[in-house]
Every structure is written in structure tokens, then in C-alpha cells.
Amino acid sequence: MMIKYILLPALFFSSMSPAQDLNDYSHTTPIEPLIVQYGHDVQAINYFYGPMPKGWGHQPAYESPEQLERLLLLNRSYLDKLASYPYDQLETNGQVDYILLNRKIKQYSEELENKKVRLEQLDKYIAFSSDIYVLEKLRRRGTTINGEEVAEQINSITKRVMQAERDLTEDATLTFKDVQLLQEVLHSLKLRLQSVYDFYHGYDPMFTWWVPQPYQQLSEYMDRYAAALHTQVERAIFDDGSGIGGNPIGREALNAQLKKEMIAYSADDLLRLADQEFAWCQAELLAATAEMGFGQDWKAAQEKVKNAFVPAGQQPELILRLYNAAQDFIRENDLMDIPPLADETWGMIMMTPERQQINPFFTGGREISISYPTDGMTHEQKRMSMRGNNPYFSFPTVQHELNPGHHLQYFMNRRYKPYREKAFNTPFWTEGWTLYWELLMYDKGFAKTPEERLGMLFWRMHRCARITFSIQFHLGEWTPQQCIDYLVDQVGFEQANAHGEVKRSFEANYGELYQLAYLVGGLQLMAIKKELVDKGMMSYKVFHDRVIKENYMPMEMLRAILIEQDLSPDHEAAWKFYSFK
């Protein structure tokens, strides 16, 4: 067995040299088993204490009070394990895993405690939930139940749901986030109730005789309650003409989230950073505009670029051409070795019209999802989509979505330190790595014409704008419509595309920091590159290989690994990566 274990890596990486096989950065750390075990323990608890629908499937759902307590107990046990671990025996990579796991568990505990508080605050609207949890608890171990009594219980729950709906319609103080939480809890309760019904119905004769009619009635009233919650969501939408909802979280909460993500800057610092970066982009944009013969009229230059769109049906061919151009540039400049299988296996799909309403541009990952008009769109929608996805705007972002961007992330994350992917996921690494490539390729001269520069600058200005409008919204300074207007007036967005961008920023399940993580993460990685590559300590290829094989983590921790920094077990964000002028 020992011989097989030693030979196994050679079978997987036979194309590598022996020196590459034994490099000191592809190995895992002594903390890995604890990270893996913790993840599986959390998963086990959520499986057992969550709804178990009929069959083999399991649907994640909002945690029950019992589930929250059990997770908190688990967290305390793992914090005890970490407290007794011989931290001083770890090298930097192990220190990073220790610090990140410790932070993750503490932050998760804080999140669970906050959920408990919020459930207590909104108990009036979900007071009936405790009766459903009682039934679910009996079901877990197949307890024999009295069908007549269960029918009475369900009938009582129905009356409490009806009362909750009345209370809801009389309350105008609920926030957008409050209503979203109630929707999540109600959906969870419906799944849990269904799991009880599916388990006993058809197997327990008395349950099958007594319960179906009361259960059907309760299901109908829960659906009515869900519809009432949806109406409340619409009422919580900003009255600014945008039709977009959201919940500004305020300066204190924003700064707390930045600290959790190991960003050693405040929200106000990042607004200043965005302004400085935007000013640089504007100067570059005006230079490209002048080269195109439009003087200082950058919007006229953008119009020329937008109207260079390819005919309907030819966008996939354009995407492939742009991808090949980016890969040629990366090879010619010795920037990175893309694994041949990663280059071979990315896919291509067309985005649905419905998804294009909140994703106006193509997205990527395992495949590239192309946003371009389909036959069911209105004429205006088609024109906006084609103009917004013109060849020059698409020019800098195909490699962002595929290789060496998101597709390569998916590919490599499953092959190198995969335990970090779920444990330490952060948008500052996900989007920072991909945005970094846009910054790097601009600096290296990927854009050969002013039109190509203008296309790359559109996206760079867009990323600056994301920092500005997301922070201004969450500080309560801007409404969604003001964010839309900013994208249209200052960046050059099409109106519909700007609406979709803002809508997904505030209504979709992105965190409050997600949109600003692109440029901030990219600038962090650029700062590390300047520290190591520009000073001759690593080549581009070695640097990029090191980064991608470390997998997910805050950029400050990545830097610590690369410079072999000695860290304290309670390390907090301290790295200042940006130079203000």
C-alpha cells in the first residue's frame, strides 16, 4: 500500500517533471483533515436536521431553532480542538489554514446567533413553525403517531397561518430583508411539512385516512401566505421608478464585512480608491477617443464601438475568435501554462431571455453562457443586447470567464488543495483572480487599437463604478435609480443593461461586497505581483502557477504564503495594498 501511495501522484501528473512533482507548494497542510471533517460534520447536521423529502434527495433549507443550537454546539467543539492545537509547529501554509478555519467557525457562530435573534424578532409571523418542527422531529426516527391527533394539529396550524397572514398585511414596517427571510423560512417549513406527509402517507393507515384533507388545506393557506409575502416584497421596492428592491445595510455593517473578508480598508477608503481608479480610466479613455478622431467626445467613440456588433447568430463564433486571441497573447508573453485538458474542455451555452434580464452580459465558469438576442425579445431589447455585447466590449472578458479565468479556477480548484474551495470561498479571490488578468493584459499591451482599449476601459470603469454604486447604496446615499443613471451617464451602459446590472446587485443572492470584490481583489493580486514578479523574485509563470494552486482564500493570506510570512494565530487584516495619491 505504501508503494502505491507514493506512485499515485506520478500517474496523475506524468506530464510533469520530477521537480514539479515534488514542489513544496502543491502539498496540503496538517490542518486539512480538520477542515474536511468540519465541513462534513456541518453537512451531516444540516442533512439530519433539515427536511428529507421522499426519495434520496435532500433540499437545503433555512435552519430550525434546534438545528441552529446543534450547529453552535459543533462550532464550540471545533474551536476547542483548535485552541489545543500546537500552532507553533506550523509553517506559513499551515498557519493560514489554521487562521482561516478559526475565523470561519467564529464568523459562522456569529451568523447563527444573528439568525436566532432575527427569528425571535419575526416570531409573530412564523409562530406556527414550532408545531411543524415538532412533527418533523417525530418523523426523523419514524415515531408511530396518531393520525387523528396529527389532523387536529395541522388544522390548528392552518388557523395560526391565517392569523400570521393578517398580521403581515397590517404591518408596514417590515424591511426588504425581513420579508426575504420570512420567505426563506416559509419555504423551509413547507419542505419540512411535506417530508412528514410523504413519510407517513400511504404507509400509516390512520394517518392516510385522517390527514390528507387538513394537509391540503394547510398547503393552500401556506401558498396564500407566500403570495402575501411576495406582495410585501413589491411594497418594499424603492419608490424611485426603478422597480428594484434591496436593503441598505449601513456604514458600520459594511466595515464589519470588510474586516471579515480581511480587507484593511473602510468603505470610505474604497470610495476614494474607486474615484482614483476611475480618474485614471477616464484619462486613458479620452486618449483612445482622440485617437479614434472624436476629440474629447468619448460617448461618440463608444457609439461607434457599440454599433460594431456582429449579426444575430454569429456571436458564438466571435466568442471563440476572441478566446483564441487571448490564449495566443498569453502564450506569446510567457504568462502562464494552461493545462491542455482545461483548454480542451470548456463549454458554450446560450443564455435564456429571462436570465438576460439580470445578466445583460455573458457569464462563465465551466462553460461560457452567451448573452445575445433571441427571437422572443422585443426589437428594443435585441438592439440593446447586441450593442452591449459588441466585439470590443467582449474583447477583454472572454478570458475572464474561461481560461485563465473562471473555467481554469473550476478546473484547478478540484485538483489542488480542493478542501479550501468550499471552506474559504471569497469573491475577492474568485473575481480578483479573473479581474487581475484584465488589468495585467491591458498593462502588457493586449489591446492593439484604440477601439480595443476603449472596450477594455469600459469594463475597468464598470468595475470602478461597482465599488461606487454598491457602497453608496448601502450607505443609504443612492437609490437604485441613481445607480442606474450613474452607469448610463458615467460608464456608457445601455439603459436596460444598467437596470439588469443594478437589479442583480441588490436583489440577487450576492453578498453586499460581491460587486466591489472584482476590482479590489484584482488590485490586491496586482500588488502581490509587483512585489514578487516585478522585483525579479518569480517569473510570471511560476507566480501564476503558485497562485492558482493555493485555491480560495483572502488575498492577504495568499501574500503571506508567497512571502513566507510568520503569522500569529489571531491574525487580523493589516496589509495596505493600495497607494493613494
C-alpha positions as CSV (number, residue, x, y, z in Angstrom):
1,M,0.0,0.0,0.0
2,M,2.8,2.4,0.8
3,I,4.4,1.9,-2.7
4,K,1.0,2.5,-4.4
5,Y,0.5,5.7,-2.4
6,I,3.9,7.0,-3.4
7,L,3.5,6.2,-7.0
8,L,0.0,7.6,-7.3
9,P,0.8,11.2,-7.9
10,A,3.2,10.2,-10.8
11,L,0.2,8.5,-12.5
12,F,-1.9,11.7,-12.3
13,F,0.9,14.1,-13.2
14,S,3.1,12.1,-15.5
15,S,3.5,15.0,-17.9
16,M,5.3,17.0,-15.2
17,S,8.9,16.9,-14.4
18,P,10.1,15.2,-11.1
19,A,10.9,18.7,-9.8
20,Q,7.4,19.8,-10.4
21,D,6.0,16.7,-8.9
22,L,7.8,17.4,-5.6
23,N,7.3,21.2,-5.5
24,D,6.7,22.5,-2.0
25,Y,3.5,24.4,-2.7
26,S,1.2,21.7,-4.1
27,H,1.1,19.7,-0.8
28,T,-1.7,20.1,1.8
29,T,-1.2,21.1,5.4
30,P,-1.7,19.4,8.8
31,I,-4.9,21.4,9.3
32,E,-6.5,19.9,6.2
33,P,-8.1,16.9,7.9
34,L,-9.7,19.2,10.5
35,I,-11.1,21.5,7.7
36,V,-12.5,18.5,5.8
37,Q,-14.0,16.9,8.9
38,Y,-15.6,20.2,10.0
39,G,-17.2,20.6,6.6
40,H,-18.6,17.1,6.6
41,D,-19.9,17.5,10.2
42,V,-21.8,20.7,9.3
43,Q,-23.2,18.9,6.2
44,A,-24.3,15.9,8.4
45,I,-26.1,18.1,10.8
46,N,-27.8,20.1,8.1
47,Y,-28.9,16.8,6.4
48,F,-30.3,15.3,9.6
49,Y,-32.0,18.4,11.0
50,G,-33.1,19.7,7.6
51,P,-36.1,18.4,5.6
52,M,-35.8,15.0,4.0
53,P,-38.3,14.8,1.1
54,K,-39.4,11.5,-0.2
55,G,-36.7,9.6,-2.0
56,W,-32.9,10.1,-1.9
57,G,-32.8,13.8,-2.5
58,H,-32.1,16.5,0.2
59,Q,-33.0,20.1,-0.2
60,P,-31.1,22.8,1.8
61,A,-33.5,25.0,3.8
62,Y,-33.5,27.6,6.4
63,E,-32.3,26.2,9.8
64,S,-34.7,25.3,12.5
65,P,-34.0,26.6,16.1
66,E,-32.9,23.0,17.0
67,Q,-30.6,23.0,14.0
68,L,-29.1,26.3,15.0
69,E,-28.3,25.1,18.5
70,R,-26.8,21.9,17.2
71,L,-24.5,23.8,14.8
72,L,-23.4,26.2,17.6
73,L,-22.5,23.2,19.8
74,L,-20.5,21.7,16.9
75,N,-18.6,25.0,16.4
76,R,-17.7,25.2,20.1
77,S,-16.2,21.7,19.9
78,Y,-14.0,22.6,16.9
79,L,-12.9,25.9,18.5
80,D,-11.8,23.8,21.5
81,K,-9.8,21.5,19.2
82,L,-8.1,24.5,17.5
83,A,-7.3,26.0,20.9
84,S,-5.4,22.9,21.9
85,Y,-3.5,22.5,18.6
86,P,0.3,23.1,18.6
87,Y,0.2,26.1,16.4
88,D,3.9,26.9,16.8
89,Q,4.8,23.8,14.8
90,L,3.1,25.0,11.7
91,E,4.8,26.7,8.7
92,T,3.1,29.6,6.9
93,N,0.7,27.5,4.7
94,G,-0.5,25.6,7.8
95,Q,-0.8,28.8,9.8
96,V,-3.0,30.2,7.1
97,D,-5.3,27.1,7.2
98,Y,-5.5,27.4,11.0
99,I,-6.3,31.1,11.0
100,L,-8.9,30.8,8.2
101,L,-10.6,27.8,9.8
102,N,-10.7,29.5,13.2
103,R,-12.1,32.7,11.7
104,K,-14.6,30.8,9.6
105,I,-16.0,28.9,12.7
106,K,-16.2,32.1,14.8
107,Q,-17.9,34.0,11.9
108,Y,-20.3,31.2,11.3
109,S,-21.2,31.1,15.0
110,E,-21.9,34.8,14.9
111,E,-24.1,34.3,11.8
112,L,-26.0,31.6,13.6
113,E,-26.5,33.7,16.7
114,N,-27.8,36.6,14.5
115,K,-30.2,34.2,12.8
116,K,-31.6,33.2,16.2
117,V,-32.1,36.9,17.1
118,R,-33.9,37.6,13.8
119,L,-36.2,34.6,14.1
120,E,-37.1,35.8,17.6
121,Q,-37.8,39.3,16.2
122,L,-40.1,38.0,13.5
123,D,-41.7,35.2,15.6
124,K,-45.1,36.9,15.2
125,Y,-45.1,36.0,11.6
126,I,-43.9,32.4,11.9
127,A,-45.3,31.4,15.4
128,F,-46.9,28.3,13.8
129,S,-43.4,27.0,12.9
130,S,-42.8,25.3,16.3
131,D,-45.7,22.9,15.7
132,I,-44.3,21.9,12.3
133,Y,-40.8,21.4,13.8
134,V,-42.4,19.0,16.5
135,L,-44.0,16.9,13.7
136,E,-40.7,16.8,11.8
137,K,-38.8,15.7,14.8
138,L,-41.1,12.7,15.3
139,R,-40.7,11.8,11.6
140,R,-36.9,11.7,11.7
141,R,-36.9,8.3,13.6
142,G,-40.2,7.1,12.3
143,T,-42.1,7.5,15.5
144,T,-45.6,6.0,15.4
145,I,-48.1,8.8,15.5
146,N,-51.8,9.2,16.0
147,G,-53.4,10.2,12.7
148,E,-56.4,11.8,14.3
149,E,-54.2,13.9,16.6
150,V,-52.0,15.0,13.7
151,A,-55.0,16.1,11.7
152,E,-56.1,18.3,14.7
153,Q,-52.6,19.7,14.9
154,I,-52.5,20.5,11.3
155,N,-55.9,22.1,11.5
156,S,-54.6,24.3,14.4
157,I,-51.5,25.2,12.4
158,T,-53.8,26.4,9.5
159,K,-55.5,28.8,11.8
160,R,-52.2,30.2,13.0
161,V,-51.0,30.7,9.4
162,M,-54.2,32.6,8.7
163,Q,-53.5,34.9,11.7
164,A,-49.9,35.4,10.5
165,E,-51.1,36.5,7.1
166,R,-53.5,39.0,8.7
167,D,-50.7,40.4,10.9
168,L,-48.4,40.7,7.8
169,T,-50.9,42.7,5.8
170,E,-51.4,45.2,8.7
171,D,-47.6,45.8,9.2
172,A,-45.9,48.4,7.0
173,T,-42.6,48.4,8.9
174,L,-41.1,45.2,7.6
175,T,-37.9,45.7,5.5
176,F,-37.0,44.1,2.2
177,K,-34.6,41.8,4.1
178,D,-37.2,40.9,6.7
179,V,-39.6,39.8,4.1
180,Q,-36.9,37.8,2.2
181,L,-36.1,36.0,5.4
182,L,-39.8,35.2,6.1
183,Q,-40.0,33.8,2.5
184,E,-37.0,31.6,3.1
185,V,-38.4,30.3,6.4
186,L,-41.8,29.6,4.9
187,H,-40.3,27.7,2.0
188,S,-38.3,25.7,4.6
189,L,-41.4,24.9,6.6
190,K,-43.3,23.8,3.5
191,L,-40.5,21.3,2.7
192,R,-40.4,20.1,6.3
193,L,-44.2,19.6,6.4
194,Q,-44.0,17.8,3.1
195,S,-41.3,15.5,4.4
196,V,-43.7,14.5,7.3
197,Y,-46.6,13.9,4.9
198,D,-44.6,11.9,2.4
199,F,-43.2,9.7,5.1
200,Y,-46.5,8.6,6.6
201,H,-49.0,9.0,3.8
202,G,-49.7,5.6,2.2
203,Y,-47.8,3.7,4.9
204,D,-49.7,4.5,8.1
205,P,-53.4,3.7,7.6
206,M,-54.8,6.1,10.2
207,F,-52.5,8.9,9.0
208,T,-53.6,8.3,5.4
209,W,-57.3,8.3,6.5
210,W,-57.2,11.5,8.7
211,V,-54.5,13.8,7.4
212,P,-54.8,14.4,3.6
213,Q,-57.6,16.9,3.7
214,P,-56.3,19.1,6.5
215,Y,-52.8,18.9,5.0
216,Q,-54.1,20.0,1.6
217,Q,-55.9,22.9,3.3
218,L,-52.8,23.9,5.2
219,S,-50.7,23.8,2.0
220,E,-53.2,26.1,0.3
221,Y,-53.1,28.6,3.1
222,M,-49.3,28.5,3.2
223,D,-49.3,29.2,-0.5
224,R,-51.6,32.2,0.2
225,Y,-49.2,33.4,2.8
226,A,-46.3,33.1,0.4
227,A,-48.3,35.2,-2.1
228,A,-48.9,37.8,0.6
229,L,-45.1,37.9,1.3
230,H,-44.4,38.4,-2.4
231,T,-46.8,41.4,-2.3
232,Q,-44.8,42.7,0.7
233,V,-41.6,42.4,-1.3
234,E,-43.1,44.5,-4.0
235,R,-44.1,47.1,-1.4
236,A,-40.5,47.2,-0.2
237,I,-39.2,48.1,-3.6
238,F,-37.7,51.6,-3.8
239,D,-40.2,54.2,-4.9
240,D,-37.7,55.7,-7.4
241,G,-39.1,54.4,-10.7
242,S,-36.5,51.6,-10.9
243,G,-38.7,48.7,-9.8
244,I,-35.7,47.4,-7.8
245,G,-35.7,46.4,-4.2
246,G,-32.9,46.0,-1.7
247,N,-31.8,46.7,1.8
248,P,-29.0,49.2,2.6
249,I,-27.0,47.8,5.5
250,G,-25.2,51.0,6.6
251,R,-21.6,52.0,7.1
252,E,-21.0,50.0,10.3
253,A,-22.2,46.7,8.8
254,L,-20.2,47.4,5.6
255,N,-17.0,47.9,7.5
256,A,-17.6,44.8,9.6
257,Q,-18.0,42.8,6.5
258,L,-14.8,44.2,5.0
259,K,-13.0,43.2,8.2
260,K,-14.3,39.7,7.9
261,E,-13.0,39.5,4.4
262,M,-9.6,40.6,5.6
263,I,-9.7,43.9,3.8
264,A,-7.8,46.5,5.8
265,Y,-9.7,49.5,4.4
266,S,-13.0,51.1,5.3
267,A,-15.9,51.7,2.9
268,D,-14.9,55.3,2.7
269,D,-11.4,54.3,1.8
270,L,-12.7,52.1,-1.0
271,L,-14.8,55.0,-2.4
272,R,-11.6,57.0,-2.6
273,L,-9.9,54.1,-4.3
274,A,-12.7,53.9,-6.8
275,D,-12.5,57.6,-7.6
276,Q,-8.8,57.4,-8.1
277,E,-9.0,54.4,-10.4
278,F,-11.9,55.9,-12.3
279,A,-10.0,59.1,-13.0
280,W,-7.1,57.0,-14.4
281,C,-9.6,55.2,-16.7
282,Q,-11.1,58.5,-17.9
283,A,-7.7,59.8,-18.9
284,E,-7.0,56.6,-20.8
285,L,-10.5,56.7,-22.3
286,L,-10.0,60.3,-23.6
287,A,-6.7,59.4,-25.2
288,A,-8.3,56.5,-27.0
289,T,-11.2,58.7,-28.0
290,A,-8.8,61.3,-29.5
291,E,-7.0,58.5,-31.5
292,M,-10.4,57.5,-33.0
293,G,-10.9,61.0,-34.2
294,F,-13.7,62.0,-31.8
295,G,-11.7,64.6,-29.8
296,Q,-13.0,64.5,-26.2
297,D,-16.4,63.1,-27.1
298,W,-16.0,59.6,-25.6
299,K,-19.7,58.8,-25.8
300,A,-19.5,59.3,-29.6
301,A,-16.5,56.9,-29.7
302,Q,-18.5,54.4,-27.6
303,E,-21.4,54.7,-30.1
304,K,-19.1,53.6,-32.9
305,V,-17.9,50.7,-30.9
306,K,-21.4,49.7,-29.8
307,N,-22.6,49.6,-33.3
308,A,-19.9,47.3,-34.4
309,F,-21.9,44.3,-33.2
310,V,-22.0,41.1,-35.2
311,P,-25.2,39.9,-36.9
312,A,-27.6,37.6,-35.0
313,G,-26.4,34.0,-35.0
314,Q,-22.7,35.0,-35.2
315,Q,-21.9,35.8,-31.6
316,P,-20.6,32.3,-30.6
317,E,-18.1,32.4,-33.5
318,L,-17.0,35.8,-32.2
319,I,-16.5,34.5,-28.7
320,L,-14.3,31.6,-30.0
321,R,-12.2,34.1,-32.0
322,L,-11.7,36.3,-29.0
323,Y,-10.8,33.4,-26.8
324,N,-8.1,32.2,-29.2
325,A,-6.7,35.7,-29.5
326,A,-6.4,35.9,-25.7
327,Q,-4.7,32.5,-25.5
328,D,-2.2,33.4,-28.2
329,F,-1.3,36.5,-26.3
330,I,-0.8,34.6,-23.0
331,R,1.5,32.1,-24.7
332,E,3.5,34.7,-26.7
333,N,4.2,36.6,-23.4
334,D,5.0,33.5,-21.4
335,L,2.4,34.5,-18.8
336,M,1.0,31.0,-17.9
337,D,0.9,27.4,-18.9
338,I,-2.8,26.5,-19.3
339,P,-3.3,22.7,-18.8
340,P,-4.2,21.2,-22.2
341,L,-7.3,19.5,-20.8
342,A,-8.6,22.8,-19.3
343,D,-8.1,24.3,-22.8
344,E,-10.0,21.4,-24.4
345,T,-13.0,21.0,-22.1
346,W,-14.7,24.4,-21.6
347,G,-18.2,24.6,-22.9
348,M,-20.5,27.1,-24.5
349,I,-24.3,27.7,-24.0
350,M,-26.8,30.4,-24.9
351,M,-28.3,32.4,-22.0
352,T,-32.1,32.4,-21.7
353,P,-34.0,35.7,-22.3
354,E,-35.3,35.5,-18.7
355,R,-31.7,35.3,-17.3
356,Q,-30.6,38.1,-19.6
357,Q,-32.9,40.5,-17.7
358,I,-30.5,40.4,-14.7
359,N,-27.3,39.2,-16.6
360,P,-27.0,41.5,-19.6
361,F,-23.5,40.3,-20.4
362,F,-22.1,36.8,-20.9
363,T,-21.1,34.9,-17.8
364,G,-18.8,31.9,-17.3
365,G,-17.4,29.1,-15.3
366,R,-17.4,25.5,-16.5
367,E,-18.8,27.0,-19.7
368,I,-19.4,30.4,-21.2
369,S,-23.0,31.5,-21.2
370,I,-23.6,33.8,-24.1
371,S,-25.9,36.8,-23.7
372,Y,-27.3,37.7,-27.1
373,P,-30.8,38.4,-28.5
374,T,-33.2,35.5,-29.0
375,D,-36.4,35.5,-31.2
376,G,-38.8,36.2,-28.2
377,M,-37.2,39.6,-27.3
378,T,-38.7,42.9,-28.4
379,H,-36.9,44.9,-31.0
380,E,-35.5,47.4,-28.4
381,Q,-34.3,44.5,-26.2
382,K,-32.5,42.9,-29.1
383,R,-30.7,46.2,-30.1
384,M,-29.6,46.9,-26.5
385,S,-28.3,43.3,-26.1
386,M,-26.4,43.4,-29.4
387,R,-24.9,46.9,-28.7
388,G,-23.9,45.9,-25.1
389,N,-22.2,42.7,-26.3
390,N,-20.3,44.2,-29.2
391,P,-16.9,42.7,-30.1
392,Y,-14.9,45.4,-28.3
393,F,-16.8,45.2,-25.0
394,S,-16.4,41.4,-25.3
395,F,-12.7,41.6,-26.2
396,P,-11.3,41.8,-22.6
397,T,-13.7,39.5,-20.8
398,V,-13.8,36.2,-22.7
399,Q,-10.6,35.0,-20.9
400,H,-12.1,36.4,-17.6
401,E,-14.9,33.8,-18.0
402,L,-12.8,30.9,-19.5
403,N,-9.0,30.4,-19.3
404,P,-7.2,31.6,-17.3
405,G,-10.3,32.9,-15.6
406,H,-13.3,31.1,-14.1
407,H,-13.1,27.9,-16.1
408,L,-9.5,27.4,-15.1
409,Q,-10.5,28.2,-11.4
410,Y,-13.0,25.4,-11.6
411,F,-10.5,23.1,-13.2
412,M,-7.6,23.7,-10.8
413,N,-9.6,24.1,-7.6
414,R,-10.6,20.5,-7.9
415,R,-7.1,19.3,-8.3
416,Y,-5.0,21.4,-5.9
417,K,-5.9,21.9,-2.2
418,P,-9.6,21.3,-3.0
419,Y,-10.5,21.4,0.7
420,R,-10.1,25.2,0.6
421,E,-12.7,25.7,-2.2
422,K,-15.8,25.4,0.0
423,A,-14.2,26.2,3.3
424,F,-12.6,29.6,2.4
425,N,-14.6,30.8,-0.6
426,T,-14.4,34.5,-1.1
427,P,-15.3,36.7,-4.1
428,F,-12.0,38.7,-3.6
429,W,-10.2,35.5,-4.8
430,T,-12.9,34.3,-7.3
431,E,-13.3,37.6,-9.1
432,G,-10.0,39.1,-8.0
433,W,-8.0,36.5,-10.0
434,T,-10.1,36.9,-13.1
435,L,-10.1,40.8,-12.9
436,Y,-6.4,40.7,-12.3
437,W,-5.9,39.2,-15.8
438,E,-7.8,42.1,-17.4
439,L,-5.5,44.5,-15.6
440,L,-2.4,42.6,-16.5
441,M,-3.3,42.1,-20.1
442,Y,-4.0,45.8,-20.5
443,D,-0.7,46.7,-19.0
444,K,1.1,44.2,-21.3
445,G,-0.5,45.7,-24.4
446,F,-3.2,43.2,-25.3
447,A,-5.3,46.0,-26.8
448,K,-3.6,47.0,-30.1
449,T,-6.2,49.6,-31.4
450,P,-7.9,52.5,-29.6
451,E,-11.2,50.6,-30.1
452,E,-9.9,47.6,-28.2
453,R,-8.5,49.9,-25.5
454,L,-11.9,51.5,-25.2
455,G,-13.5,48.1,-24.9
456,M,-11.2,47.1,-22.1
457,L,-11.6,50.5,-20.4
458,F,-15.4,50.1,-20.5
459,W,-15.1,47.1,-18.2
460,R,-12.5,48.7,-16.0
461,M,-14.7,51.8,-15.5
462,H,-17.6,49.4,-14.8
463,R,-15.6,47.7,-12.0
464,C,-14.8,51.1,-10.5
465,A,-18.5,52.0,-10.8
466,R,-19.5,48.8,-9.0
467,I,-17.4,49.9,-6.0
468,T,-19.0,53.3,-6.0
469,F,-22.7,52.5,-6.6
470,S,-22.7,49.4,-4.3
471,I,-21.2,51.3,-1.4
472,Q,-23.2,54.5,-1.9
473,F,-26.4,52.3,-2.0
474,H,-25.5,50.5,1.2
475,L,-24.6,53.8,2.9
476,G,-28.1,55.0,2.1
477,E,-26.8,57.8,-0.2
478,W,-28.1,56.5,-3.5
479,T,-31.3,54.8,-4.7
480,P,-31.2,52.0,-7.3
481,Q,-32.3,54.5,-10.0
482,Q,-29.3,56.8,-9.1
483,C,-27.1,53.7,-9.5
484,I,-28.6,53.0,-12.9
485,D,-28.2,56.6,-14.0
486,Y,-24.5,56.6,-12.9
487,L,-23.8,53.5,-15.1
488,V,-25.5,55.1,-18.1
489,D,-24.1,58.6,-17.7
490,Q,-20.6,57.9,-16.5
491,V,-19.7,54.5,-17.9
492,G,-21.8,54.3,-21.1
493,F,-24.1,51.5,-20.3
494,E,-27.2,50.8,-22.3
495,Q,-30.3,51.6,-20.2
496,A,-31.6,48.0,-20.0
497,N,-28.2,46.6,-19.3
498,A,-27.6,49.1,-16.4
499,H,-31.0,48.1,-15.0
500,G,-30.1,44.4,-15.1
501,E,-26.7,45.1,-13.5
502,V,-28.2,47.0,-10.6
503,K,-31.1,44.6,-10.1
504,R,-28.8,41.6,-9.7
505,S,-26.5,43.6,-7.4
506,F,-29.2,44.3,-4.9
507,E,-31.9,41.7,-5.4
508,A,-30.0,38.5,-6.2
509,N,-28.2,36.4,-3.7
510,Y,-24.9,38.2,-3.9
511,G,-23.3,39.4,-0.8
512,E,-23.1,43.2,-0.2
513,L,-19.3,43.1,-1.0
514,Y,-19.5,41.0,-4.1
515,Q,-19.6,43.7,-6.7
516,L,-16.7,45.7,-5.2
517,A,-14.7,42.5,-4.8
518,Y,-13.8,42.4,-8.6
519,L,-11.5,45.4,-8.7
520,V,-10.4,45.3,-5.1
521,G,-9.3,41.7,-5.4
522,G,-7.7,42.4,-8.8
523,L,-5.7,45.3,-7.3
524,Q,-4.6,43.1,-4.4
525,L,-3.2,40.5,-6.7
526,M,-1.5,43.1,-8.8
527,A,0.2,44.5,-5.7
528,I,1.5,41.0,-4.9
529,K,2.7,40.6,-8.5
530,K,4.6,43.9,-8.3
531,E,6.1,42.7,-5.0
532,L,7.3,39.4,-6.4
533,V,7.4,39.3,-10.2
534,D,8.4,42.9,-10.9
535,K,11.2,42.7,-8.4
536,G,12.5,39.5,-10.1
537,M,11.7,37.1,-7.3
538,M,9.5,34.9,-9.6
539,S,8.6,34.6,-13.2
540,Y,5.1,35.2,-14.4
541,K,4.6,31.5,-15.0
542,V,5.8,30.5,-11.5
543,F,3.8,33.3,-9.9
544,H,0.5,32.3,-11.6
545,D,1.1,28.6,-11.0
546,R,1.6,29.3,-7.3
547,V,-1.5,31.5,-7.0
548,I,-3.9,29.2,-8.8
549,K,-2.7,26.1,-6.9
550,E,-3.3,27.7,-3.5
551,N,-7.0,27.8,-4.1
552,Y,-9.5,30.0,-2.3
553,M,-8.5,32.4,0.5
554,P,-8.3,36.1,1.2
555,M,-5.5,37.8,-0.8
556,E,-3.7,38.9,2.3
557,M,-3.3,35.2,3.3
558,L,-2.2,34.3,-0.2
559,R,0.5,37.0,0.1
560,A,1.6,35.6,3.5
561,I,2.1,32.2,1.9
562,L,4.1,33.5,-1.0
563,I,6.4,35.7,1.1
564,E,6.5,33.0,3.9
565,Q,5.3,35.5,6.5
566,D,5.2,34.3,10.1
567,L,1.6,34.8,11.4
568,S,0.1,34.9,14.8
569,P,-2.9,32.6,15.4
570,D,-5.2,35.6,15.9
571,H,-4.0,37.4,12.8
572,E,-6.3,40.2,11.6
573,A,-6.2,42.2,8.3
574,A,-3.3,44.7,8.2
575,W,-2.0,44.7,4.7
576,K,-2.2,48.0,2.8
577,F,-2.0,47.2,-0.9
578,Y,-3.1,50.4,-2.5
579,S,-1.2,53.7,-3.0
580,F,-3.4,56.8,-2.6
581,K,-2.3,60.0,-4.4
